């Protein structure tokens, strides 16, 4: 008599079902949320940097347009063209200052106090001791900016100050500039 195999009626080993990739574990949800938040922050930062770059381009192009207008009109009426350049530079500088320093004191600055503010906020001395000091008393002169060197120096100083405000503005109080100029 042949011996019967006692294991022949047993069922084969059943392997468990493969683990599905969906839904992911809670840790993966957290990682995904952090990645999305980081991408959103990076996109916001890049958008703000792009906006700053666009504002810088517009402000600098206003200064350059004023210089080009001065160059065209200087031959016809040098005094009036010089005043137009002064007003264009001054108004552009004032608007940029009001954007970066929304303190109400900036709007009222004029004369030497305005130049002191520009020097302190731009970390320069182009305005109070340099070629751009014509901003303080330019409108009271009989002749104003009739030579190309002065016009170019003024617009270069203005462009440099504007660029500094949009690339890395210093932190200081405009009220301190007003008090220092008064002293």
C-alpha positions in Angstrom: 0.0 0.0 0.0 1.2 3.2 -1.0 1.5 5.9 1.5 -0.7 8.9 0.9 0.8 12.3 0.9 -0.9 14.1 3.9 0.0 17.6 2.5 -1.6 17.2 -0.9 -5.0 18.5 0.1 -3.6 21.7 1.6 -4.0 25.0 -0.2 -1.0 26.8 -1.5 0.5 29.8 0.4 -1.5 33.0 -0.3 0.5 36.1 -0.7 -0.9 39.4 0.6 -2.2 41.9 -2.0 0.4 44.5 -3.1 0.3 47.8 -1.3 -1.3 50.6 -3.4 0.3 53.9 -3.9 -3.0 55.7 -3.4 -3.9 57.1 -0.9 -0.5 58.0 0.3 0.5 58.0 4.0 -0.2 61.2 6.0 3.5 62.1 6.0 3.5 62.3 2.2 0.5 64.6 2.4 2.5 66.8 4.7 5.5 66.8 2.4 3.3 67.6 -0.6 1.8 70.6 1.3 5.2 71.9 2.3 6.4 71.6 -1.3 3.4 73.5 -2.6 3.8 76.2 0.1 7.5 76.6 -0.8 6.7 76.8 -4.5 4.0 79.4 -3.8 6.4 81.5 -1.7 9.1 81.3 -4.3 6.6 82.3 -7.0 5.5 85.3 -4.9 9.1 86.3 -4.3 9.9 86.1 -8.0 6.8 88.1 -8.9 7.6 90.8 -6.4 11.2 91.0 -7.7 9.9 91.2 -11.3 7.5 94.1 -10.2 10.4 95.9 -8.6 12.4 95.5 -11.8 9.6 96.9 -13.8 9.2 99.9 -11.5 12.9 100.5 -11.7 12.8 100.4 -15.5 10.0 102.9 -15.6 11.6 105.3 -13.2 15.0 105.2 -14.9 13.3 105.6 -18.3 11.5 108.7 -17.1 14.9 110.2 -16.1 16.4 109.3 -19.4 13.4 110.6 -21.3 13.8 113.9 -19.5 17.5 114.1 -20.4 16.6 113.3 -24.1 14.0 116.1 -24.0 16.5 118.5 -22.5 19.0 117.6 -25.2 16.5 118.4 -27.9 15.1 121.6 -26.4 18.4 123.0 -25.1 19.2 124.6 -28.4 15.9 126.5 -28.5 15.5 127.7 -24.9 18.3 126.5 -22.6 16.8 128.0 -19.4 13.3 126.5 -19.9 14.7 123.2 -21.0 16.9 123.1 -17.9 14.0 123.8 -15.6 11.9 121.1 -17.3 14.8 118.6 -16.6 15.0 119.7 -13.0 11.3 119.3 -12.5 11.2 115.9 -14.2 14.1 114.6 -12.1 12.7 116.0 -8.9 9.2 114.7 -9.4 10.5 111.2 -10.3 12.8 111.2 -7.3 9.9 112.3 -5.1 7.5 109.7 -6.4 10.1 106.9 -5.8 10.8 108.3 -2.3 7.1 108.2 -1.5 6.8 104.6 -2.6 9.7 103.5 -0.5 9.3 105.8 2.4 5.5 106.3 2.8 6.1 108.4 5.8 4.3 111.7 5.5 7.5 113.6 6.3 8.9 112.8 2.9 6.2 114.6 1.0 7.0 117.9 2.7 10.8 117.8 2.3 12.3 120.5 0.1 15.5 122.4 -0.3 18.5 121.2 1.7 16.3 118.9 3.8 15.3 117.1 0.6 18.9 116.8 -0.5 19.9 115.5 2.9 17.2 112.9 2.7 18.4 111.8 -0.8 22.0 111.5 0.4 21.1 109.5 3.5 18.7 107.2 1.8 21.0 106.6 -1.1 24.2 106.4 0.9 25.8 109.1 -1.2 26.7 112.8 -1.1 25.9 113.5 -4.7 22.9 115.6 -3.8 24.1 117.9 -1.0 27.8 118.3 -2.1 27.8 116.9 -5.6 26.4 117.8 -9.0 22.8 117.1 -8.1 22.6 120.0 -5.5 20.9 122.0 -8.2 17.7 120.3 -7.1 17.6 122.5 -4.0 17.8 125.9 -5.6 17.6 125.2 -9.3 14.3 126.9 -9.9 15.5 130.2 -8.4 18.5 130.6 -10.8 18.4 132.7 -13.9 20.2 130.2 -16.0 19.9 126.5 -15.2 21.6 123.5 -16.7 22.8 124.8 -19.9 25.8 122.4 -20.2 25.6 118.7 -20.9 28.0 117.8 -18.1 25.7 119.2 -15.4 22.6 117.6 -17.0 24.3 114.3 -17.3 25.7 114.4 -13.7 22.2 115.2 -12.4 20.5 112.4 -14.2 23.2 110.0 -13.4 22.9 110.8 -9.7 19.1 110.4 -9.9 19.4 107.1 -11.7 21.9 105.8 -9.2 19.7 106.8 -6.3 16.6 105.2 -7.8 18.5 102.0 -8.6 19.7 101.9 -5.0 16.1 102.2 -3.7 14.9 99.3 -5.8 17.8 97.0 -5.3 18.5 97.3 -1.5 16.9 100.2 0.3 18.5 101.2 3.6 16.4 101.5 6.7 16.3 104.9 8.3 13.9 107.6 9.4 13.2 110.5 7.1 12.4 112.6 10.1 16.1 112.2 11.1 17.2 113.6 7.7 14.9 116.6 8.2 16.3 117.3 11.6 19.9 116.9 10.4 19.3 119.3 7.5 17.8 121.9 9.9 20.8 121.8 12.1 
